[in-house]
C-alpha cells in the first residue's frame, strides 16, 4: 500500500492532516493544535459548524511554520 508521501514525494503534497503533521513534527496531535493556534494558522475544516470532522493544513502554511521555528545551533 502506498502512502501519500511515497506517491507524491515529501514536498509535493498540497495539504497535510493533523495526524500527518504529528508524525512529521514528531509530537502529539494536541501539540500540533497548539502550534497551529499559536502561529494563527488557517485550517481547512470539512465539518459542519459545531461537529467533529477532518481538518487539513496547506503545505504553504506548514513550510512557513517550519521556517519560523527552525533555529541555528550555537
Backbone torsions as a table, in degrees:
resi	resn	phi	psi	omega
1	UNK	NA	128.5	-179.3
2	UNK	-85.6	143.3	172.8
3	UNK	-95.0	166.2	179.0
4	UNK	-60.8	-37.5	-177.9
5	UNK	-64.5	-42.8	-180.0
6	UNK	-69.9	-35.1	-176.7
7	UNK	-73.1	-42.0	-174.1
8	UNK	-112.8	-1.9	-176.7
9	UNK	85.5	158.3	-173.8
10	UNK	-67.6	-28.5	-175.6
11	UNK	-113.3	10.5	-178.2
12	UNK	-101.5	0.0	-179.5
13	UNK	-77.5	133.1	-177.5
14	UNK	-79.3	-36.5	-178.5
15	UNK	-135.5	150.9	177.0
16	UNK	-119.9	140.2	172.8
17	UNK	-80.5	165.6	179.2
18	UNK	-65.0	-34.9	177.4
19	UNK	-66.5	-40.5	177.9
20	UNK	-63.6	-38.3	177.9
21	UNK	-67.7	-36.7	177.7
22	UNK	-62.3	-40.7	177.5
23	UNK	-69.5	-44.4	-178.4
24	UNK	-62.7	-41.2	-177.8
25	UNK	-93.2	-0.5	179.0
26	UNK	54.3	54.1	179.0
27	UNK	-146.4	177.3	179.6
28	UNK	-81.2	162.9	177.5
29	UNK	-62.3	-40.2	176.2
30	UNK	-60.5	-32.9	176.7
31	UNK	-67.5	-37.0	176.2
32	UNK	-61.4	-46.5	176.9
33	UNK	-55.6	-47.2	-178.4
34	UNK	-62.9	-42.1	179.5
35	UNK	-65.2	-42.8	178.7
36	UNK	-64.7	-41.9	-179.7
37	UNK	-65.7	-42.4	-178.1
38	UNK	-66.8	-28.1	179.3
39	UNK	-89.8	-6.2	-178.9
40	UNK	69.1	30.3	-177.0
41	UNK	-71.3	144.3	175.2
42	UNK	-90.3	134.7	-176.4
43	UNK	-119.6	135.6	176.5
44	UNK	-81.7	118.9	-175.3
45	UNK	-116.4	122.1	-176.9
46	UNK	-91.1	-0.2	-176.4
47	UNK	-87.4	157.3	172.2
48	UNK	-70.4	154.3	-179.5
49	UNK	-54.3	128.9	179.1
50	UNK	84.8	0.2	-178.6
51	UNK	-111.6	157.1	175.3
52	UNK	-79.8	145.4	179.5
53	UNK	-169.1	-179.3	179.6
54	UNK	-73.4	139.7	176.5
55	UNK	-123.8	147.7	-179.4
56	UNK	-137.4	145.6	179.7
57	UNK	-119.8	131.5	-177.6
58	UNK	-67.5	151.5	-179.5
59	UNK	-63.3	-31.1	178.6
60	UNK	-65.3	-41.3	178.5
61	UNK	-65.8	-41.5	179.3
62	UNK	-61.4	-44.4	-179.4
63	UNK	-67.8	-34.4	175.7
64	UNK	-63.7	-45.6	179.6
65	UNK	-62.2	-44.9	-179.1
66	UNK	-64.8	-38.6	179.6
67	UNK	-69.7	-35.5	178.7
68	UNK	-71.7	-32.5	-176.5
69	UNK	-91.2	-8.7	179.9
70	UNK	-77.1	131.7	-178.6
71	UNK	-124.6	156.2	176.1
72	UNK	-91.5	134.5	177.9
73	UNK	-74.8	136.6	-178.4
74	UNK	-92.1	NA	NA
